[in-house]
């Protein structure tokens, strides 16, 4: 349960409005235990990451039937694949014979079946047990009772989400507030061009809090601040599991090293949006950044109270690939620089929060969204 201090903190937080200038009077940063305690981390794994819909990738990472990738989720290894009917499925990476790990590679292609490397039990791509040597000699052995253990999977705007609960809230209901909101960005059609994996020595919540404000931008991100004013955010999702809004691009045409657009527009973007970048956090592990010419997505995977793995992918319009004006590295280099600046200050925050001198501090008027994110986190943890 949430302690009395944390409950008072929640109750004291005012409702937020669309402008970033709304002052979050009385809102404090989280207590130290939420960033360093193994018990809190274990509770997060049980009550948040075991029950919520988690982003694990995009449908266009699985172009062909038989393509797969493996994703670790709170200690569980999952196989995400496209079956022979073209459907995307998720299974535990566990053979139903003696529990052997089926896939060792992080990604690849199954020709027609999945075969266990230990005793050659073989599964169809829809999870059915297709072959089990010598098991026909066992009276009553029924292949249909030994299919791979499936994981709940759903698609949202082309992104693949999984849920480890036996009977989770339907994703359509959970994501109802976002229905149709991003349709004009053509997210399902986008193709991935690059991934960078970051190993950050900081608590996962610091990543979300940092992403959700630009109060730090003038000092931490001088290049970013030249292209988009740090105090210009307009937020339209200000409560609950989905938070964020946009910032205008006031210099250049895109957030790239050159300041120029690096690819075709990603979608049927409205006129004003050609000069905006949109930032949304999708609780509990996705950060969605939409630019006129590319989309960047962070997956956030906690490893311990003081360590997180972040997967960052860049997506572009499928027709942009191969064109002479396609320069994805212009965007990748810009955000790799910016990401590393963010991760550095998050690590500094982690080091300071671990000190006996730390106590919760007041959020500034520029930090309404981090305060709202904290409130959603505490509700989910309760």
Buried (B, 14 or more C-beta within 10 A) or exposed (E): EEEEEBEEBBEEBEEBEEEBEBBBEBBBBBBBEBBBBEEBBEBBBEEBBBBBBBBBBBBBBBEEBBBBBBBBBBEBBBBBBBBEEEEBBBBBBBBBBEEBBBBEEEBEBBEEBBBBEEBEBBBBBBBBBBBBEEBEEEEEEEBEEBBBEEBBBBEBBBBBBBBBEEEBEEBEEBBEEBEEBBEEBBBBBBBBBBBBEBEBBBBBBBBBBBBBBBBBBEEBBEBBBEBBBBBBBEBEBBBEBBBBBBBBBEEBBBBBBBBEBBBBBBBEBEEEBBBBBBBBBBBBBBBBBBBBBBBBBBBBBBBEBBBBBBBBBBBBBEEBEEEEEBBBBBBBBBBBBBBEBBBEBBBEBBEEBBEEEBEBEEBBEBBBBBBBBBBBBBEBBE
